[in-house]
């Protein structure tokens, strides 16, 4: 039930729901290519399909005139997959100080949008208000407005400057950002964030939560919330983890490898001579699982004291109405997640719920690690 979920899980489900709907619409409008479906849109040199995060950490700042890589990272406050965005057809290296492009990009290297990258920018920037209007029509303008106001108020009180998107997860699937900077709040607590898109508000608050969690935890919030949480007393089958966590098999494999290496879990046959593998907690893993639940409660309680009990309860109430019971049948979010027939998500099993933490990877920034 939503009332039993950590605040971080509720924020994650809302963010992933918005992102998936956003990505589906981008896929429909933007000529692109994918591994399974080839080219779409009749363009010969169409770019590889990527997710919203690659706009927020890269293409939002890269136009035809170009920008240095150093300036991009300062503006985005997050690292992008530079090699991927070049290889996928969104950006190219430009001349620096009248010289030829460097073979090994550095802080002074200029990057420019390709024609396809410029088109993607135009589509992406219009999708934020478009999807938010859908939410207003679906969930109610008053309800969506209340959620936005509450989020903006809380984001305005966060003492550090954070990127507008969830960062690409680093080693151990931890949330990494280049540099934390404390910011002065000269304006009212809501004014500075009131104009930000909904997914940006979700991301900033969720990332602030994750950074607090990972400061006091040896395991990342991504691994704890999506994988460790699912391992019960009798274990869980490896083959079921992708479906249960609602994240990709690749993301599950990375997380599971880290847990095994750290001796949090063991992977063993379900029965003698069985080919079915089961994940079981070690004593260390059981302690880490208990810490996940305890630490998420501690952070939420700390936020109630720091930001105000009324504000956190208002946020939780709004998110619980939005997320419902978290299932495909009981969550209002799923009403907007039906993929277009030609979309790649139409060819894979439909998720039964949404991730408890976004697994943003270098593979394209998709929130489920796809």
N, C-alpha and C positions, 0 to 999 in steps of 0.2 A: 504494500500500500504506500501511496505517496507520502502519507503522514509519518511513515517509518523510515523514509529515505533520508540520507544526509543531504544537507543543503547543496553540497557540491554535485550530487547525483541529479538533483532537480534542475540545477543550472545547466548541467551537461545535456540532459534530455531536451531542454528547451533550445539550447544552442544547436545541437545536432539536428533537431527537427527543422529549425529555420534554415540551416545550412543545406540540408538534403533537398528541401523544396527549392531553394535558391539554385543549387547545382543542377537540378533537373531542368529548370527553366533555361539556365545558361547552355546546357547541352542541346536543348531544342533550338535555340536561336543562333548559336555559334557554329560555323563550319569547323569540323574537328576530325580527329582520327583516334581510334582505340585499338587495342590488340585484337579483340574478338570481332569487332564490327567494322574494321577498316575505316574508310573515309565516309564522312557524312556532310552533306551540303554542297557537293559538286565541286569543291575546290581542290586542286591537285596537290598543293603544298599546305594543306590544312595543319594547324598545330595540334599537338597532343592534348587530350582533354585533361584539365586540372580543376581543382576545387577553389572555393572562395578564398581560402587562406593565401593562395598564391597571388591573388589580386591585392589583398591587404598587406602582405609583406614584401610585395615587389611591384606589380604592374600599376598600382595606384600612383606610384611616384615616377614611373619610367615612361616618358613620352618620346615624341620624335626628336626633340631637341637634345635629349640625353641627360644623364646624371652620373656623377662618379659613384663608384661602388661604396666608397667611404661615406658619402653624403646619404646614399640610400639607406645604409644601416643606421645612421643617426636619425633619420626621419621615421623609419619603420620600427625602430627599437627591437628589431628581431632579424634573424638571419633568414635568407631565402635559399632555395636550392638553385644557385647561380648556374651551375653546369646543366642542370636539368632544364631550366627555363630557356637556356640557349639551345640545347639539343631538341627541346620540344617545339621550338619555333616561335617563341614569344619575344625574345630579346636577342640583340647581337652586340658584339663589342664595337665601339666607335673609336675614332682617333682621339688621342689625348695630347693637347698642346701641339696640334698639327702633325703629330707623329703617327706612325702606323699602330694599329691595335697591338697590345701586348699579348704574348702567348700565355703568360702566367698573370692573370688579373690581380691587381693590387688595389689599394684604397683610392688611387688616383685614376684608375681605369674607368673610362666612360662607357656606359651601356645605354643602348637606345632601343626603343620599341620597333619591332618589325611591323610591316603592314598588318599582319594577322594579330600581332600584339596590340596595335592601336585599335583595331576593331573590337578585340576582346575587352579593352578598357571601356569603350563606349557602351557595350552591352552590360558589363558588370556594374558600372556606376548607376545605371538606371534600374537595376534589379532590386536594390535595397529598398527604395520607397515602394516599388511595385509589390514585393512580397509582404511588406509591412501593411499595405492596404488590404491585401488578401486576409491577413490576420485580423485586421479590424472588422472586415466583413464576416469572417468565420467565427471569431471569439467575442466580438462586440467592441465597438470603438471605445466605450467607457472602460471596459476591462483592460484592453490593450494600452490605453492611455494611463491607467493606474499603474500597470506593470512598468511602463516606461518611466513614469515619474519616480517610482520607488527605486528602480535601478539607477537612474541618473543621480538621485540624492545620495545613494550609497557609494557609487563610483566617485562622486565628487569629494567624498571623505577619505578615500584611499590615499595614503601618504606618499606613495611612490608612483612614478610615471611608468605606465605599462603599455605594451603594444596594443594595437587594435584587434589583434587576432591571437588565437592560441598558437604558441610557437611550435615549430617542428621539434618533436621530442628527441632528446639527446641520449647519451649512454644511460642504460638502466631505465629508459623511457621516462626520464625526468624532464620537467619543464625548464628549459634554459632560455635565458634572455641575456644579451651582451652585457648590460650594465644597469644596475638599479640606481635611480636618481630620485631623491626626495623632492617633492614639488610644493610650492607655496600655493595656498588656496586663497587668492585675493578676492575672487568672486564668491557669490553664495554657493552653498554646497551642491545645488542642483543645476545652476546656470551653466557651469563649465562643461557639463556632460549632457545637457538636455538635447543638443542637436545631433548627438551620435546615433548611428543606426542601432537597432535592437541587438543584432548579433555582436556588435562591438561592445555594448554594455554588458551582455552576458559574458563575453570573453574576458573583459577586464576584471570583473568580479570573481569569475571562476579561477582565473590565473592568480589573483591575489590570495584566494583560498588555498590553491595548490602550493604556492610558494611558502605559506605558513606551514602547511602539512609537511612538505619535504624538508623544511628546516629542522624538524624534530623527528623525522622518520628515515630509516635506512632504505626503505622501499618507496618508490614513486607512488603518487596518487593514482596514476594510470594503471600500474600493475596491481595495486591494492584493491582498487574499486572494480576493475574489470575481470581480473583473474583470481587473485587470492580469495576474494569474497565468495567465490562460487565453490570452493573446495570444502565440502562438508565432512562429517565424521567418517563416512564410508567412501570418501574420495569422489572424483568425477572423471568420467571418461574423457580422454584427450580429444577424441573426435567430436565430442559434444560442446567443447568450449567455445568455438566460434559462434554457434547458434545461441548458446546461453548468454554470452557476453555481448552479442551483436557487433563484434568487431571482426576484422578479416582474419583468415587463417595465418597470414604472414605476421600480423601483429601478435596473435596468440603465440606463435612459434617463438618470436623474439622474447616475449614476456616469460614464457615457460622456460626457455633456455636460461634466462637470468635467475629465475627462482630455483632451478635445479643447481646451477653453479653456486648459488649462495646458500644451498642446503636448507631452503625453506620448504621444499617439496621433494618427493621422490616420484619417479615414474616407473611403474612396474606392471607386469601382466595382471589382468583382472582375476585370472585363475591360473593354476599350473597349465602350461602349454598353450595358453590362450594368446591369440594375436592382438586382442583388444588391450590397449594400454590405459591405465588408470593413474590419475594424479592423486597423491595422498600427502597430507600435511606432516611435516616433522614437528617436534616440539618447538623448534625455532619458528616455523611457519605458523603454528597455532598462536604463538605469542604475537607475531606480526599481524595476524588477522584480527586478534582482539584489540591490538593497538590501533588498527585502522578505524574500527568503530568508536573506540574511546577518543581518539584524537580528532575525528570529524565532529564529535559532540562537543569536545572542549573548544574547538575553534568557533563553532557556531555560538556557543555560550559566551565566548570572549567577544564575539562581534556584537552580541546583544548588549553587553556592557559598554563597548566602545562606540557603537553606532546608534544605539538605542533599541530597546526591546520592541517598541512599537514598529520601527522601520523593518527589522528583521522578520518579525511576525507577519507584517504586511507582504513582504517579499515571499515568504514561505506560503502564505495563503494563496497568493496569485499563482505561484508556480504549481502548487498542488492542484488547483483548478485546471491549469493548462495541461499538466502531465497525467491527471487522472490516476489510475492504478498502475500506469507505466506499461501496460500491454497494448498490443495492436487493437484489441477489441475494446479496451477501456480507457485509452488515452486519446483525448481530443486532437493531439498533435498528429496522429496518424491519418486524419482526414485529409491532410494536405500532402501526404507522402507517396501517393500513387504515382509511379513513374509513367512517362509517356511510353506508348507501345514500342517505339523505336529506340528508347533509351537503354543504356547498359544495365541499369538496375531492374528492368523488366525481364531480363534473362537470367537473373540469379534468384535464389529463394528469398521471399519477403521476410524481413526481420519481424520477430515476435515482440520485441521491445527495443529500446534505444540504449546506447552505451552509458555507463555511469561516469565515464570520463572520455573526452575526445582523444583518439589515438592518431593525432596528426603526424604523418610521416613524410619523408623526403620523396615518396613515390608520386606525389601530386597534391598533397595537403588534404586529402579526403578525411573526414572526421572519424571514420571507422577503420582507418588504416588501409583502405582498398588501394 
